[in-house]
Structure formats: structure tokens, C-alpha cells
Amino acid sequence: MLDKLQNIMDVACKWGNKSMGTSIQFPKPTKKSMVSSAFSSGIISSVMTFYGLLFKNIWVLLFGGIGIISSVFIYRQSEKND
């Protein structure tokens, strides 16, 4: 899925470069940056989930759970990019 997003951004940058005469490139994330992003997102999301459970705040719990799912998705995508 991230590959499709990167392809869309590449096409948009090429179109913009051609239209405006610029040379902008969309950076490709490295495996190291994706793993560190997944790790930091997982820690923050875990803290949010714990806070939501502890103080019975449903919205913080919901966003923490979504963040954990997102960090797992990012980590799995980094393993595919080997």
C-alpha cells in the first residue's frame, strides 16, 4: 500500500516538475527510518492506550489503539522493503 502511495507522489512530482520547470523529488524512506518511526509510534500509542484505560477516556484509548495498529503496519511494510 505504501508502494502505491509512493508511486502516486512520484507521478505528482513529475507532473509538477514538468508544469513549473522545477526539480522536486519525493524522498523514499529507508528501512532504518521506517523502523524507528514504527518504534516511536508504538511507544507513544502504548502510553496513550494505557492512559485511556487508566482514566476511562474512550477517545484517547481509541487513538492509542489506532496508533498501535499503524505502528505494526509501518513495521511490516519496512520488512517488505528489504
C-alpha positions as CSV (number, residue, x, y, z in Angstrom):
1,M,0.0,0.0,0.0
2,L,2.8,2.4,0.8
3,D,4.3,1.5,-2.6
4,K,1.2,2.8,-4.3
5,L,1.3,6.0,-2.3
6,Q,5.0,6.5,-3.3
7,N,4.1,5.9,-6.9
8,I,1.3,8.5,-6.8
9,M,3.6,11.0,-5.2
10,D,6.3,10.3,-7.8
11,V,3.8,10.9,-10.6
12,A,2.6,14.1,-8.9
13,C,6.1,15.4,-8.5
14,K,7.0,14.6,-12.1
15,W,3.8,16.4,-13.3
16,G,4.6,19.4,-11.1
17,N,8.2,19.5,-12.2
18,K,7.2,19.4,-15.9
19,S,4.5,22.1,-15.4
20,M,6.5,24.5,-13.3
21,G,10.0,23.8,-14.5
22,T,11.3,22.6,-11.1
23,S,13.2,19.5,-9.9
24,I,11.4,18.4,-6.8
25,Q,11.7,14.7,-5.8
26,F,9.7,12.8,-3.2
27,P,12.1,11.1,-0.8
28,K,11.9,7.3,-0.3
29,P,12.0,6.2,3.3
30,T,14.8,3.9,4.3
31,K,14.3,0.7,6.4
32,K,16.0,2.3,9.3
33,S,13.8,5.4,9.3
34,M,10.6,3.2,9.0
35,V,11.7,1.0,11.9
36,S,12.5,4.0,14.1
37,S,9.1,5.6,13.2
38,A,7.3,2.4,14.0
39,F,9.1,2.0,17.3
40,S,8.5,5.6,18.4
41,S,4.8,5.5,17.3
42,G,4.4,2.2,19.2
43,I,5.7,3.7,22.4
44,I,3.6,6.8,22.2
45,S,0.5,4.8,21.2
46,S,1.0,2.3,24.1
47,V,1.2,5.2,26.6
48,M,-2.0,6.7,25.1
49,T,-3.7,3.3,25.3
50,F,-2.6,2.9,28.9
51,Y,-3.8,6.4,29.8
52,G,-7.1,5.8,28.2
53,L,-7.6,2.6,30.1
54,L,-6.5,4.1,33.4
55,F,-8.7,7.2,33.3
56,K,-11.5,5.7,31.2
57,N,-11.1,8.2,28.4
58,I,-12.5,6.4,25.4
59,W,-11.1,8.9,22.8
60,V,-7.6,8.6,24.0
61,L,-8.0,4.8,24.1
62,L,-9.3,4.8,20.6
63,F,-6.5,6.9,19.2
64,G,-3.9,4.9,21.1
65,G,-5.3,1.7,19.6
66,I,-5.2,3.1,16.1
67,G,-1.6,4.3,16.7
68,I,-0.6,0.8,17.7
69,I,-2.2,-0.7,14.6
70,S,-0.4,2.0,12.5
71,S,3.0,1.2,14.0
72,V,2.5,-2.5,13.3
73,F,1.6,-1.7,9.7
74,I,4.6,0.5,9.3
75,Y,6.9,-2.1,10.7
76,R,5.5,-4.9,8.5
77,Q,6.0,-2.6,5.5
78,S,9.6,-2.0,6.4
79,E,10.3,-5.7,6.4
80,K,8.8,-6.0,2.9
81,N,11.2,-3.3,1.6
82,D,14.3,-5.5,2.3
